[in-house]
């Protein structure tokens, strides 16, 4: 195929306002990804759009294996799907009260705030 560019697992995008830390989730338009490196605002950064990652969550939030998850771009945490949040994947482990991360399989598809 002459028109093939890449498999799309990693995409180069500009870092958001305030920059981004390596391993942090971020939204660019309708694209969610995990920053591969730390980057200051507006500089290019590679983001992973697929894969499995341990991502931050509020300690009181509880997820069961297989729950759909969303990204809260204001708090920069994974949360249950709700209005204003971005659906991004599925919890692949349970994460109970007191846990500060949840293991998430990213969907790798375009997202929009619910």
N, C-alpha and C positions, 0 to 999 in steps of 0.2 A: 504494500500500500504506500503510495507516494505521499499521501496526505497525513499519515500517522505522525504525531508529535511526541507523545509520551503516554505512559499508562495512567497518569493522573493521581498516583498515590501521594505525591509531593507536588505542591504548587507554589510558585513564587508570587508573593503579594506584598503590598506596602504595609509596614507595621502600623497599627492603629494609633490614635491620639494617646499620648503618654507612653508609647512604646509597648513592648511585650517581652516577657521573660521566657526563657527556654522552658518548654513543658506546659506553658499556659495556653488555655483555649482562647480562641478569638473568632470574631465574626467579621467578614468583609463582604458587604452586600448580602447575598444569600449563601455564602460559602462559610462553613465552619471548619476549623482545623486547629491542630496543636503545633505551636511554634517549635521548630527544631533548634533554634538558637535565640539568644537574647538580641533584641534589635531596638534601636531608638525609633521614635516616631517618624513615619514616612520613608524609612529606609527599607530596602527589600529584605524579606525574611521568607524562608521555606516553611510551609505548614503541611503537616500530614493530614490528609482528608479521610483516610481509612486506617484500620488497625485497632488494637486494644490498648487502652491507657487507664491508669489510675488517675482519676480526676477529683478535684476538691468538691465537697458537699457540705452543707450545714450539718453540724453534729446531731441535731434532733431529727433530721430527715431520714426516713427509713426506706430502703429499696429491697425488693425481693428479686431473686434470680429471674431474669426475663422481663422485668419491668421496662417500659419505654422511659427514656430520660430526655430532658431538655436542658439547654444552656441558658442560664440567667446572665445576660451580658452586663447587667448593672453590678451584681454581686460577684460575678466571675466564678460561679459554682454550677454544678449539676443539680437539677431540681426536678420534681415531678412535672410532667407537661401541664401547662396552664397558659392563660392569656398573657401575651407579651413575651413569652419565652420561645426559644428556638429548638424544635425537636432535632436531636442529633444522633440518637442511637438507642442501645439496649444495655441494661445492667447485666453483666455476665457472672456476677457474684452477688450474694445478698450483702447489704451494708446496713447495720443496725444503728440504733440510737447510740450516740457517743463516737461512732466512726467519723473520721473527717475526710475520707475518700471513698469512692465507689469505682469499681472496675467496669469500664464501658467499652463496648464494641461500637465504633463509629459507623454510621450508615454510609457516609461518603456521597450523599445526595444533596442537592440544593435544598436549603431550608429557608423558612421565613417565620417571623414572629407569629405565634398563634393568635 
